[in-house]
Amino acid sequence: MSVQNARVAKNMVGILVTQLFAWAMSALVTYYLPRYIHDSGMGKLAISSAMVMLIGVIVPLGTSQVLIKEIARDRSRAGSLFVSAFTLRLVLGVIAIPLAYLAACLMGYSLEKRLLILVSIPGMVVFVLNDVFASVYQGFEEMKRFNRATVLDKFVFGIATLLLIILHAPLWMIAAISAVTGLVTFIYYVSGMGELLKTISLPKIADMKALAMASLPFMGLLVFRTLYGQTDPIILGAVATDAEVGWYAMAFRLVGTAMFFPMALVMTLLPTLARLHGAGDRAGFASLARKALDITLLVGLPIAAAAIFLAKPIVNLLYGSANAGAVPVLSVGGIGMLLYFVTAVLGLLVMAMDRQAVQIRGSIIACLFGIPLCILFSWGGHRLWGNAALGAMISDVVVEVYLGVVYWRALPRGLFSGGLASQLMRYVFAAVPMIVGLFLSLGTNMGLWAVFPCALLYLVACVLLRCWSLTDLKALQGMLVRRTA
């Protein structure tokens, strides 16, 4: 193996190890937090988090994707792009803090919910500032410090949350953890940016304006995706009880602990995909696109299958039978999870091809029918089954189906080979022994430890059914290597 390929392989292993650690810490929080604050507390946190996300959607301005793509194509611009993005986000973040509290007052939220929003939004501001550093490292296609920062962030967040649970801390302190975690990660990022920080100067109005204009398509996409993605808890809070919001939050948190794993791996491919497309390497772009979807199916399908078919034993094991309302929500959420994995890859490819207009149009339409659909389904779920969360999750699945179709149609014909359906079926058959093993073991003393032997069983089945091979991995390594001129 060449030096370059060895470096790429090392980076990929680092990403996998990082995301496994992050998943483990998130899983710990997901296990203990709902047991401590119960369904009503989860509902309150979900509502406050959604409100913060909706207000904070203006802060990033969609600059992350611009930074990644432009730095990947021309590293000499990293300094000016960094300082412009950081300044824009800092100014907008300061403005967002009082706006969030004002919005909470106008919504008629209780004093407790207003406090949760007020202590949560500084964490959002620090997060979007940290994302500037992360985007620079992604643009450089250098993931070492990014991986370490992710581990640090998840470790501090997980330990701090568990410590507060042990100390029986109030809900507002748990909501404020993200700000503390973000500051620790921020300090770590700054400590590793010495060389780049030496090259930057004071921000220029012209540079910030140019960056903002280039980011408008991505901002439009971010705004509309956030609107239909974060309004569910707010709508649920208006038509149902805090407990029903909590069931949605429990299921969504379980789904979310798995979502970032394939997403983080796939997002590392954005600079490479943008570079290949910009260089006119259609064959390389198509090959890497197929590998990206393959990786996503490899990781996402068994997790989604577990959520769909094993929702009841999972919820009972983690939260007890008192939260049975989360069971059907998790089952439907598993379907949405798989759709989201696939849609994320397709959207990434559309983005790398500079076809953001397609994403924006799709997101606008998704908002126009997705939000009313969520209101209707949530109200119907509350009236028919006493479970508005189930209706909200069904509306999420409908939106993901629509977006998947839109993105698929925007991609070049023949981008994915005709063997995609057979590849998907191989993954399905490979997941069957894992699901059976989990079903038989979740009710035993093994508990969650059964995940590890069952995951190994799935990997063995993947090898036997030729879902993935060493040849595929070597081909992926070669495509990720940055060629020198």
C-alpha positions as CSV (number, residue, x, y, z in Angstrom):
1,M,0.0,0.0,0.0
2,S,1.4,3.5,-0.9
3,V,2.0,6.2,1.7
4,Q,-1.0,8.1,0.5
5,N,-3.3,5.2,0.6
6,A,-2.0,4.3,4.0
7,R,-2.8,7.8,5.2
8,V,-6.4,7.6,3.8
9,A,-6.9,4.2,5.4
10,K,-5.7,5.6,8.7
11,N,-8.2,8.5,8.4
12,M,-11.1,6.2,7.6
13,V,-10.3,4.0,10.6
14,G,-10.0,7.1,12.7
15,I,-13.5,8.2,11.6
16,L,-15.0,4.8,12.4
17,V,-13.5,4.6,15.8
18,T,-14.5,8.2,16.6
19,Q,-18.1,7.7,15.6
20,L,-18.3,4.4,17.5
21,F,-17.1,6.2,20.6
22,A,-19.5,9.1,20.0
23,W,-22.4,6.6,19.5
24,A,-21.5,4.9,22.8
25,M,-21.6,8.2,24.8
26,S,-24.8,9.2,23.1
27,A,-26.3,5.8,23.9
28,L,-25.5,6.2,27.6
29,V,-27.2,9.6,27.7
30,T,-30.2,8.2,25.8
31,Y,-30.5,5.4,28.3
32,Y,-30.2,7.4,31.5
33,L,-31.7,10.8,30.7
34,P,-35.3,9.7,30.0
35,R,-35.3,7.6,33.1
36,Y,-34.4,10.6,35.2
37,I,-36.6,13.3,33.7
38,H,-39.4,11.0,32.4
39,D,-41.6,11.6,29.4
40,S,-42.8,15.1,30.4
41,G,-39.3,16.3,31.0
42,M,-38.2,14.9,27.6
43,G,-41.1,16.7,26.1
44,K,-40.1,20.0,27.6
45,L,-36.5,19.6,26.4
46,A,-37.7,18.7,22.9
47,I,-39.8,21.8,22.7
48,S,-37.1,24.1,23.9
49,S,-34.5,22.5,21.7
50,A,-36.8,22.9,18.6
51,M,-37.4,26.5,19.4
52,V,-33.7,27.2,19.7
53,M,-33.0,25.4,16.4
54,L,-35.7,27.4,14.6
55,I,-34.4,30.7,15.9
56,G,-30.8,29.7,15.4
57,V,-31.3,28.6,11.8
58,I,-30.2,32.1,10.6
59,V,-26.9,32.0,12.4
60,P,-24.9,29.6,10.2
61,L,-26.1,31.3,7.0
62,G,-25.4,28.1,5.1
63,T,-21.7,28.9,5.0
64,S,-20.5,25.4,6.1
65,Q,-21.0,23.9,2.6
66,V,-19.3,26.9,0.9
67,L,-16.3,26.6,3.2
68,I,-15.9,22.9,2.6
69,K,-16.2,23.1,-1.2
70,E,-14.2,26.2,-1.8
71,I,-11.3,25.2,0.5
72,A,-11.2,21.8,-1.0
73,R,-10.8,23.4,-4.4
74,D,-8.4,26.2,-3.4
75,R,-6.7,26.0,0.0
76,S,-5.1,29.4,-0.3
77,R,-8.6,30.9,0.5
78,A,-9.0,29.2,3.8
79,G,-7.9,32.2,5.9
80,S,-10.3,34.8,4.4
81,L,-13.2,32.3,4.3
82,F,-12.6,31.3,7.9
83,V,-12.6,34.9,9.3
84,S,-15.6,35.9,7.2
85,A,-17.7,33.0,8.3
86,F,-16.7,33.3,11.9
87,T,-17.5,37.0,12.1
88,L,-20.9,36.6,10.4
89,R,-21.9,33.8,12.8
90,L,-20.7,35.6,15.9
91,V,-22.8,38.7,15.1
92,L,-25.9,36.7,14.2
93,G,-25.5,34.5,17.2
94,V,-25.5,37.4,19.6
95,I,-28.7,38.7,17.9
96,A,-30.3,35.3,18.2
97,I,-30.2,35.1,22.0
98,P,-32.7,37.8,22.8
99,L,-34.8,36.8,19.8
100,A,-35.2,33.3,21.1
101,Y,-36.4,34.5,24.5
102,L,-38.8,37.0,22.9
103,A,-40.3,34.2,20.7
104,A,-40.8,32.1,23.8
105,C,-42.7,34.9,25.5
106,L,-44.9,35.4,22.4
107,M,-45.7,31.7,22.3
108,G,-47.0,31.9,25.8
109,Y,-44.5,29.3,27.2
110,S,-44.3,28.8,30.9
111,L,-41.4,30.3,32.9
112,E,-39.7,26.9,33.0
113,K,-39.7,26.5,29.2
114,R,-38.5,30.1,28.8
115,L,-35.6,29.3,31.1
116,L,-34.8,26.2,29.2
117,I,-34.6,28.1,25.9
118,L,-32.6,30.9,27.5
119,V,-29.9,28.5,28.8
120,S,-29.9,26.4,25.7
121,I,-29.3,29.0,23.0
122,P,-25.7,30.0,24.0
123,G,-24.8,26.3,23.4
124,M,-26.3,26.6,19.9
125,V,-24.2,29.8,19.2
126,V,-21.0,28.1,20.3
127,F,-21.8,25.0,18.3
128,V,-22.2,27.0,15.0
129,L,-18.9,28.8,15.8
130,N,-17.2,25.4,16.3
131,D,-18.6,24.3,13.0
132,V,-16.5,26.9,11.2
133,F,-13.4,25.1,12.4
134,A,-14.8,21.8,11.5
135,S,-15.6,23.0,8.0
136,V,-12.1,24.2,7.5
137,Y,-10.7,20.8,8.5
138,Q,-13.2,19.0,6.2
139,G,-12.2,21.3,3.4
140,F,-8.5,20.4,4.0
141,E,-9.6,16.7,3.9
142,E,-7.7,16.3,7.2
143,M,-9.9,14.7,9.8
144,K,-7.5,14.0,12.6
145,R,-8.3,17.0,14.8
146,F,-11.9,17.0,13.7
147,N,-12.2,13.4,15.0
148,R,-10.5,14.3,18.3
149,A,-12.8,17.3,18.7
150,T,-15.8,15.1,18.2
151,V,-14.6,12.6,20.8
152,L,-13.9,15.4,23.2
153,D,-17.3,17.0,22.7
154,K,-19.2,13.7,23.2
155,F,-17.1,12.7,26.1
156,V,-17.6,15.9,28.0
157,F,-21.3,16.1,27.2
158,G,-21.9,12.5,28.2
159,I,-19.9,12.7,31.5
160,A,-21.4,16.0,32.4
161,T,-25.0,14.8,31.8
162,L,-24.5,11.6,33.8
163,L,-22.9,13.6,36.6
164,L,-25.9,16.0,36.8
165,I,-28.2,13.0,36.8
166,I,-26.3,11.5,39.8
167,L,-26.5,14.8,41.6
168,H,-30.2,15.2,40.9
169,A,-29.7,18.5,39.1
170,P,-32.7,20.5,37.8
171,L,-33.8,20.3,34.2
172,W,-32.4,23.8,33.3
173,M,-28.8,22.7,34.3
174,I,-29.1,19.7,31.9
175,A,-30.2,22.0,29.1
176,A,-27.2,24.3,29.7
177,I,-24.6,21.5,29.3
178,S,-24.3,22.1,25.6
179,A,-22.8,25.6,26.2
180,V,-20.1,24.2,28.5
181,T,-19.3,21.3,26.2
182,G,-19.1,23.7,23.2
183,L,-16.6,26.0,25.0
184,V,-14.3,23.1,25.8
185,T,-14.4,22.0,22.1
186,F,-13.9,25.6,21.0
187,I,-10.7,25.9,23.1
188,Y,-9.4,22.7,21.6
189,Y,-10.1,23.8,18.0
190,V,-8.4,27.2,18.6
191,S,-5.3,25.4,20.1
192,G,-4.8,23.6,16.8
193,M,-5.4,26.4,14.4
194,G,-2.2,28.3,15.1
195,E,-0.8,28.3,11.6
196,L,-4.1,29.3,10.0
197,L,-4.8,32.0,12.6
198,K,-1.5,33.6,11.8
199,T,-2.5,34.2,8.2
200,I,-5.8,35.9,8.9
201,S,-6.5,39.6,9.1
202,L,-9.5,41.7,10.2
203,P,-12.7,40.7,8.4
204,K,-13.5,42.7,5.3
205,I,-17.1,43.7,4.5
206,A,-16.6,42.8,0.8
207,D,-15.4,39.2,1.7
208,M,-18.3,38.7,4.2
209,K,-20.8,40.0,1.6
210,A,-19.4,37.6,-1.1
211,L,-19.5,34.7,1.3
212,A,-23.1,35.5,2.4
213,M,-24.2,35.7,-1.3
214,A,-22.5,32.4,-2.1
215,S,-24.2,30.8,0.9
216,L,-27.7,32.0,0.1
217,P,-28.8,28.8,-1.7
218,F,-27.5,26.7,1.2
219,M,-29.1,29.0,3.7
220,G,-32.4,28.6,2.0
221,L,-32.0,24.9,2.1
222,L,-31.1,25.0,5.8
223,V,-34.0,27.3,6.7
224,F,-36.6,25.1,5.1
225,R,-35.1,21.8,6.2
226,T,-35.1,23.2,9.8
227,L,-38.6,24.4,9.5
228,Y,-40.1,21.0,8.6
229,G,-37.5,19.1,10.7
230,Q,-37.9,21.0,14.0
231,T,-41.5,22.0,14.1
232,D,-42.8,18.6,15.2
233,P,-42.2,19.1,18.9
234,I,-43.7,22.6,18.8
235,I,-46.8,21.4,17.0
236,L,-47.1,18.4,19.4
237,G,-46.8,20.7,22.3
238,A,-49.7,22.7,21.0
239,V,-52.1,19.8,20.2
240,A,-51.0,17.1,22.8
241,T,-49.6,16.6,26.2
242,D,-46.0,16.9,27.3
243,A,-45.9,13.1,27.7
244,E,-46.8,12.6,24.1
245,V,-44.1,15.0,23.1
246,G,-41.8,13.0,25.3
247,W,-42.6,9.8,23.4
248,Y,-41.7,11.5,20.2
249,A,-38.5,12.8,21.8
250,M,-37.5,9.3,23.1
251,A,-38.0,7.7,19.8
252,F,-36.3,10.5,17.9
253,R,-33.4,10.4,20.3
254,L,-32.9,6.7,19.8
255,V,-33.1,7.1,16.0
256,G,-30.7,10.1,16.3
257,T,-28.0,8.2,18.2
258,A,-27.6,6.1,15.0
259,M,-28.1,8.8,12.4
260,F,-24.8,10.7,12.9
261,F,-22.7,7.5,12.3
262,P,-23.3,7.1,8.6
263,M,-23.8,10.8,8.1
264,A,-20.4,11.7,9.6
265,L,-18.7,9.1,7.3
266,V,-20.6,10.3,4.2
267,M,-20.0,14.0,5.0
268,T,-16.3,13.4,4.9
269,L,-16.7,12.6,1.2
270,L,-18.2,16.1,0.4
271,P,-14.8,17.8,-0.3
272,T,-13.6,14.8,-2.4
273,L,-16.9,14.7,-4.4
274,A,-16.8,18.4,-5.0
275,R,-13.2,18.2,-6.1
276,L,-13.9,15.3,-8.5
277,H,-16.9,17.0,-10.0
278,G,-15.1,20.3,-10.3
279,A,-12.2,18.5,-12.1
280,G,-14.7,16.9,-14.5
281,D,-13.8,13.4,-13.4
282,R,-17.2,11.9,-14.0
283,A,-16.1,8.3,-13.7
284,G,-14.4,9.0,-10.3
285,F,-17.5,10.9,-9.1
286,A,-19.9,8.1,-10.1
287,S,-17.8,5.4,-8.5
288,L,-17.4,7.3,-5.2
289,A,-21.1,8.1,-5.2
290,R,-22.0,4.4,-5.4
291,K,-19.6,3.6,-2.6
292,A,-21.1,6.4,-0.5
293,L,-24.6,4.9,-0.9
294,D,-23.2,1.4,-0.3
295,I,-21.6,2.4,3.0
296,T,-24.8,4.1,4.1
297,L,-26.8,0.9,3.4
298,L,-24.2,-1.2,5.1
299,V,-24.5,0.7,8.4
300,G,-28.0,2.1,8.2
301,L,-30.1,-0.9,7.2
302,P,-29.5,-3.2,10.2
303,I,-30.0,-0.3,12.6
304,A,-33.2,0.7,11.0
305,A,-34.4,-2.9,10.9
306,A,-33.8,-3.2,14.6
307,A,-35.8,-0.1,15.3
308,I,-38.7,-1.3,13.1
309,F,-39.0,-4.9,14.3
310,L,-37.6,-4.7,17.8
311,A,-39.2,-1.4,19.0
312,K,-41.1,-3.0,21.9
313,P,-38.3,-4.9,23.6
314,I,-35.9,-1.9,23.0
315,V,-38.3,0.6,24.7
316,N,-39.2,-1.8,27.5
317,L,-35.5,-2.5,28.2
318,L,-34.4,1.1,28.1
319,Y,-37.4,3.0,29.6
320,G,-39.8,0.4,30.9
321,S,-43.4,-0.5,29.9
322,A,-44.7,2.9,31.3
323,N,-43.5,4.5,28.1
324,A,-45.2,2.0,25.7
325,G,-46.4,5.0,23.7
326,A,-42.9,5.4,22.3
327,V,-43.0,1.8,20.8
328,P,-45.0,2.5,17.6
329,V,-43.3,5.8,17.2
330,L,-39.9,4.1,17.2
331,S,-41.1,1.5,14.7
332,V,-42.2,4.1,12.2
333,G,-39.1,6.1,13.0
334,G,-37.0,3.2,11.9
335,I,-38.5,3.5,8.5
336,G,-37.8,7.2,8.5
337,M,-34.3,6.5,9.6
338,L,-33.5,4.4,6.6
339,L,-35.1,6.9,4.2
340,Y,-33.1,9.7,5.9
341,F,-29.8,7.8,5.4
342,V,-30.5,7.4,1.7
343,T,-31.8,10.9,1.2
344,A,-28.8,12.3,2.9
345,V,-26.5,10.6,0.4
346,L,-28.6,11.7,-2.5
347,G,-28.7,15.3,-1.2
348,L,-24.9,15.2,-0.7
349,L,-24.4,14.3,-4.3
350,V,-26.8,17.0,-5.5
351,M,-24.8,19.5,-3.3
352,A,-21.5,18.4,-4.7
353,M,-22.8,18.9,-8.2
354,D,-23.7,22.5,-7.3
355,R,-27.4,21.9,-7.8
356,Q,-28.6,23.5,-4.6
357,A,-31.6,25.1,-6.4
358,V,-33.1,21.6,-6.6
359,Q,-32.7,21.1,-2.9
360,I,-34.2,24.5,-2.1
361,R,-37.3,23.9,-4.3
362,G,-37.7,20.5,-2.8
363,S,-37.4,21.9,0.8
364,I,-39.9,24.7,0.1
365,I,-42.5,22.2,-1.2
366,A,-41.7,19.9,1.8
367,C,-42.5,22.8,4.1
368,L,-45.6,23.8,2.3
369,F,-47.2,20.3,2.7
370,G,-45.0,18.8,5.5
371,I,-46.0,21.3,8.3
372,P,-49.7,21.1,7.6
373,L,-49.4,17.4,7.3
374,C,-47.7,17.2,10.7
375,I,-50.5,19.3,12.3
376,L,-53.2,17.1,10.7
377,F,-51.5,13.8,11.6
378,S,-50.6,14.9,15.1
379,W,-54.1,16.0,15.8
380,G,-55.5,12.8,14.3
381,G,-53.0,10.7,16.3
382,H,-54.0,12.4,19.5
383,R,-57.7,12.0,18.8
384,L,-57.6,8.4,17.4
385,W,-54.9,6.7,19.4
386,G,-54.0,9.1,22.2
387,N,-50.6,9.3,20.6
388,A,-49.9,12.4,18.6
389,A,-46.2,11.5,18.4
390,L,-47.1,8.6,16.1
391,G,-48.9,10.9,13.7
392,A,-46.0,13.3,13.7
393,M,-43.5,10.5,12.9
394,I,-45.7,9.3,10.0
395,S,-45.7,12.8,8.5
396,D,-41.8,12.8,8.7
397,V,-41.7,9.5,6.7
398,V,-43.9,11.0,4.0
399,V,-41.6,14.1,3.7
400,E,-38.5,11.9,3.4
401,V,-40.1,9.8,0.7
402,Y,-40.8,13.0,-1.3
403,L,-37.3,14.4,-0.8
404,G,-35.7,11.1,-1.8
405,V,-37.7,11.1,-5.1
406,V,-36.7,14.8,-5.8
407,Y,-33.0,14.2,-5.2
408,W,-33.0,10.9,-7.2
409,R,-34.5,12.6,-10.2
410,A,-31.9,15.4,-10.0
411,L,-29.0,13.1,-10.4
412,P,-27.6,12.0,-13.8
413,R,-29.2,8.9,-15.2
414,G,-27.2,5.8,-14.8
415,L,-25.2,7.2,-11.8
416,F,-26.1,4.1,-9.8
417,S,-25.6,0.7,-11.4
418,G,-28.5,-1.6,-12.2
419,G,-27.3,-3.9,-9.4
420,L,-28.4,-1.6,-6.7
421,A,-31.6,-3.5,-6.0
422,S,-29.8,-6.8,-5.7
423,Q,-27.2,-5.2,-3.4
424,L,-30.0,-3.9,-1.2
425,M,-31.5,-7.4,-1.0
426,R,-28.1,-8.9,0.1
427,Y,-28.0,-6.4,3.0
428,V,-31.6,-7.3,3.9
429,F,-30.7,-11.1,4.0
430,A,-27.5,-10.3,5.9
431,A,-29.5,-8.4,8.6
432,V,-32.0,-11.3,9.2
433,P,-29.7,-13.4,11.5
434,M,-28.8,-10.2,13.5
435,I,-32.5,-9.3,14.0
436,V,-33.4,-12.9,15.1
437,G,-30.4,-12.9,17.5
438,L,-31.4,-9.6,19.0
439,F,-35.0,-10.7,19.4
440,L,-34.0,-13.8,21.3
441,S,-31.4,-12.1,23.5
442,L,-32.9,-8.7,24.4
443,G,-35.2,-10.3,27.0
444,T,-32.4,-12.2,28.6
445,N,-29.6,-11.2,31.0
446,M,-27.5,-10.2,28.1
447,G,-29.5,-7.0,27.6
448,L,-27.8,-4.4,25.4
449,W,-24.6,-6.4,25.4
450,A,-26.3,-8.6,22.8
451,V,-25.7,-5.8,20.3
452,F,-22.0,-6.7,19.9
453,P,-22.2,-10.5,19.0
454,C,-25.3,-9.7,16.8
455,A,-23.4,-7.0,15.0
456,L,-20.5,-9.4,14.4
457,L,-23.0,-11.9,13.1
458,Y,-24.2,-9.2,10.6
459,L,-20.7,-8.5,9.4
460,V,-20.0,-12.2,8.9
461,A,-23.2,-12.5,6.9
462,C,-22.2,-9.5,4.8
463,V,-18.9,-11.1,3.9
464,L,-20.6,-14.4,3.1
465,L,-23.2,-12.7,0.9
466,R,-20.5,-10.5,-0.7
467,C,-22.1,-7.2,0.4
468,W,-18.7,-5.7,0.8
469,S,-15.1,-6.8,-0.1
470,L,-11.5,-5.7,0.4
471,T,-11.4,-4.8,-3.3
472,D,-14.2,-2.2,-2.7
473,L,-12.3,-0.8,0.2
474,K,-9.1,-0.4,-1.8
475,A,-11.0,1.3,-4.6
476,L,-12.5,3.7,-2.1
477,Q,-9.1,4.5,-0.7
478,G,-7.8,5.3,-4.2
479,M,-10.6,7.7,-4.9
480,L,-10.2,9.6,-1.6
481,V,-6.5,10.3,-2.3
482,R,-5.8,13.9,-3.4
483,R,-3.7,13.7,-6.5
484,T,-0.9,16.2,-6.8
485,A,-0.4,18.2,-10.0
